[in-house]
Structures are given as C-alpha cells and as structure tokens.
Amino acid sequence: MRVRCVDLVVPPAEVAAARRLLSPAELCYADRGSPSVRDRRVLLRAALRSLAGHVLDLSPAAVPLAAPPGRPRLLLPTVDLSCSASAGVGVVAVAYGVRVGVDVERVAGATLAEVAEEAWLAPVELAALAALPVLQQAEALTRCWTQKEAVLKGLGVGLHGDPRTVLTPVPHRGHGSISDWQLTPVAVPAGWVASLAVRPAAAVPQLLSRGTRYR
Ligand SMILES: CC(C)(COP(=O)(O)OP(=O)(O)OC[C@H]1O[C@@H](n2cnc3c(N)ncnc32)[C@H](O)[C@@H]1OP(=O)(O)O)[C@@H](O)C(=O)NCCC(=O)NCCS
C-alpha cells in the first residue's frame, strides 16, 4: 500500500510538466473543466501515475490506466487505485491485492445542526458527534464524511451510494473499521482531514444493493 499527499497549488511550470505524463484521453477530460479544475485534475492524475509507476517500476506515462471519468482503474486486476482532492490538497493511493478508497476534505465550518439537515449522518453518528466537546466536532464530522466517502469510493459507487448506510466509528480518531473495511487516517496539512479505507479484494460485492448497511 502506498499513499501520498499532493500539493495542488504549484507554479504553472509544474502543471505543464504534469501534463506531459497524461494520456490524450486524460488531457481531454481535464481540459473540459475550468482552469482551476483542469489543473487539479492534471496534477492529481499525474501524482496517481507517478505513485503507480513507482510501485510497478514503470515510467508514469507508461502506467496502463483506463481513461477517465469514473473510478481510476489500472488494466492490471491486482493493483487498485484511488484519489481525492479538496481545496489545494490531494491524496493518491495505490494498493496491491486489496480494494482501496481515499478521501480528503478541508475541515467543514458547518455546525452539527446544519449537517443534520443534509441527512448524510445516521442518528447514532449524530448522537456520538453531539457528545464530543464542541471544539472537536468540526474535525470529527469532517473525518466522518471522509470515512464514508472513502468506503463508497472503494466500492466504486461514489455518492450514488447512500452515505447514511456507511456507519462510521465516530469517537475514534481516524482508526477503526466499517464492515470489512479497515480505516486509517492519512497525514495531511492542518485544516484538512483524509481517510483511507482498505478491504480484501474478494470481499467487495460487485454491486451495492440499495439499503445495504456497512458497519
Ligand atoms: C466520484 C465522487 C465520489 C467524487 O467525490 P468528490 O468529493 O467530489 O471528489 P474527490 O476529489 O474526492 O474524488 C474525485 C475522484 O474520484 C474518482 N472517482 C470518480 N468516480 C468514482 C467512483 N464511482 N468511485 C471511486 N472513485 C471515483 C475520480 O478519479 C475523481 O477524480 P476526477 O474528479 O478528477 O475525475 C462523486 O463525485 C460521485 O460519486 N459522483 C457520482 C454521483 C454524482 O454525480 N452525484 C451528484 C453529485 S453529489
């Protein structure tokens, strides 16, 4: 397992160098976005190629990545990938023999009451968050979101899955499990939170059925 935090705020020359690592299909996808989305996509994808190249002993441009959009996928079934970006910070993960999902978010400014209205937390999670000291709540609820999204990205369904059904171990500071997924915090700059979810490849169902609870 290799995980890397990526600075997505870099000079134009670094973006230009990163573009040279991407395939025509990746560049085409990146260039559909606004300049900031384009550069974020380019830098994140180049970082994913670099890390996968390091693991596979290939040059980044030679890494056999399926074309975007969607879950990043290598044309090698035993190696799995995931990536995420939030407000200038990216995280990429490359794993051998397991399924992986990663998510990074800037710590939210929203209150618990506001988040409750968005309905992505289960009642048991809301209660656990409310029991924390107020100063810990913003980071804890952002971590909660990153854990949910890491699992949903590991499953490959993203936000087509229902985050309320992914029940997180709220009081624990980043470590824990959800069903067969092992959760680990990823080191990122202060003000951001990132979570990694890893599961044995054979345990991942092909399809996430509606209403399935992951605990
Ligand atoms: C994929 C998704 C989880 C990304 O969430 P996000 O917090 O906006 O973005 P992140 O930076 O964490 O991750 C983005 C990367 O995840 C990867 N990704 C895309 N679809 C994925 C999926 N189904 N599973 C795992 N990873 C996926 C891509 O590499 C993507 O990078 P890109 O935006 O450069 O293509 C989310 O956009 C999604 O599920 N979309 C599909 C459902 C949808 O469109 N819902 C309406 C909007 S809420």
PDBQT file of the ligand as one rigid body, heavy atoms in Angstrom, charges set to zero:
ROOT
HETATM    1  C1  LIG A 301     -16.904  10.341  -7.504  1.00  0.00    +0.000 C 
HETATM    2  C2  LIG A 301     -17.264  11.187  -6.328  1.00  0.00    +0.000 C 
HETATM    3  C3  LIG A 301     -17.376  10.299  -5.106  1.00  0.00    +0.000 C 
HETATM    4  C4  LIG A 301     -16.180  12.260  -6.149  1.00  0.00    +0.000 C 
HETATM    5  O1  LIG A 301     -16.376  12.996  -4.975  1.00  0.00    +0.000 OA
HETATM    6  P1  LIG A 301     -15.656  14.394  -4.709  1.00  0.00    +0.000 P 
HETATM    7  O2  LIG A 301     -15.584  14.580  -3.236  1.00  0.00    +0.000 OA
HETATM    8  O3  LIG A 301     -16.338  15.443  -5.493  1.00  0.00    +0.000 OA
HETATM    9  O4  LIG A 301     -14.225  14.269  -5.363  1.00  0.00    +0.000 OA
HETATM   10  P2  LIG A 301     -12.855  13.639  -4.870  1.00  0.00    +0.000 P 
HETATM   11  O5  LIG A 301     -11.830  14.665  -5.139  1.00  0.00    +0.000 OA
HETATM   12  O6  LIG A 301     -12.905  13.065  -3.507  1.00  0.00    +0.000 OA
HETATM   13  O7  LIG A 301     -12.634  12.398  -5.883  1.00  0.00    +0.000 OA
HETATM   14  C5  LIG A 301     -12.620  12.646  -7.231  1.00  0.00    +0.000 C 
HETATM   15  C6  LIG A 301     -12.016  11.463  -7.948  1.00  0.00    +0.000 C 
HETATM   16  O8  LIG A 301     -12.642  10.239  -7.584  1.00  0.00    +0.000 OA
HETATM   17  C7  LIG A 301     -12.541   9.342  -8.696  1.00  0.00    +0.000 C 
HETATM   18  N1  LIG A 301     -13.856   8.755  -8.951  1.00  0.00    +0.000 N 
HETATM   19  C8  LIG A 301     -14.806   9.118  -9.823  1.00  0.00    +0.000 A 
HETATM   20  N2  LIG A 301     -15.869   8.297  -9.748  1.00  0.00    +0.000 NA
HETATM   21  C9  LIG A 301     -15.574   7.367  -8.799  1.00  0.00    +0.000 A 
HETATM   22  C10 LIG A 301     -16.275   6.257  -8.273  1.00  0.00    +0.000 A 
HETATM   23  N3  LIG A 301     -17.502   5.925  -8.685  1.00  0.00    +0.000 N 
HETATM   24  N4  LIG A 301     -15.668   5.529  -7.301  1.00  0.00    +0.000 NA
HETATM   25  C11 LIG A 301     -14.439   5.841  -6.870  1.00  0.00    +0.000 A 
HETATM   26  N5  LIG A 301     -13.722   6.903  -7.327  1.00  0.00    +0.000 NA
HETATM   27  C12 LIG A 301     -14.294   7.660  -8.295  1.00  0.00    +0.000 A 
HETATM   28  C13 LIG A 301     -12.050  10.131  -9.885  1.00  0.00    +0.000 C 
HETATM   29  O9  LIG A 301     -10.671   9.864 -10.081  1.00  0.00    +0.000 OA
HETATM   30  C14 LIG A 301     -12.243  11.556  -9.423  1.00  0.00    +0.000 C 
HETATM   31  O10 LIG A 301     -11.302  12.449  -9.971  1.00  0.00    +0.000 OA
HETATM   32  P3  LIG A 301     -11.819  13.479 -11.120  1.00  0.00    +0.000 P 
HETATM   33  O11 LIG A 301     -12.881  14.331 -10.481  1.00  0.00    +0.000 OA
HETATM   34  O12 LIG A 301     -10.595  14.218 -11.467  1.00  0.00    +0.000 OA
HETATM   35  O13 LIG A 301     -12.370  12.615 -12.207  1.00  0.00    +0.000 OA
HETATM   36  C15 LIG A 301     -18.619  11.863  -6.540  1.00  0.00    +0.000 C 
HETATM   37  O14 LIG A 301     -18.470  12.947  -7.421  1.00  0.00    +0.000 OA
HETATM   38  C16 LIG A 301     -19.647  10.923  -7.139  1.00  0.00    +0.000 C 
HETATM   39  O15 LIG A 301     -19.999   9.921  -6.559  1.00  0.00    +0.000 OA
HETATM   40  N6  LIG A 301     -20.167  11.254  -8.275  1.00  0.00    +0.000 N 
HETATM   41  C17 LIG A 301     -21.174  10.399  -8.876  1.00  0.00    +0.000 C 
HETATM   42  C18 LIG A 301     -22.516  10.690  -8.319  1.00  0.00    +0.000 C 
HETATM   43  C19 LIG A 301     -22.947  12.083  -8.645  1.00  0.00    +0.000 C 
HETATM   44  O16 LIG A 301     -22.631  12.605  -9.681  1.00  0.00    +0.000 OA
HETATM   45  N7  LIG A 301     -23.716  12.667  -7.725  1.00  0.00    +0.000 N 
HETATM   46  C20 LIG A 301     -24.169  14.007  -7.864  1.00  0.00    +0.000 C 
HETATM   47  C21 LIG A 301     -23.217  14.992  -7.222  1.00  0.00    +0.000 C 
HETATM   48  S1  LIG A 301     -23.282  14.872  -5.465  1.00  0.00    +0.000 SA
ENDROOT
TORSDOF 0
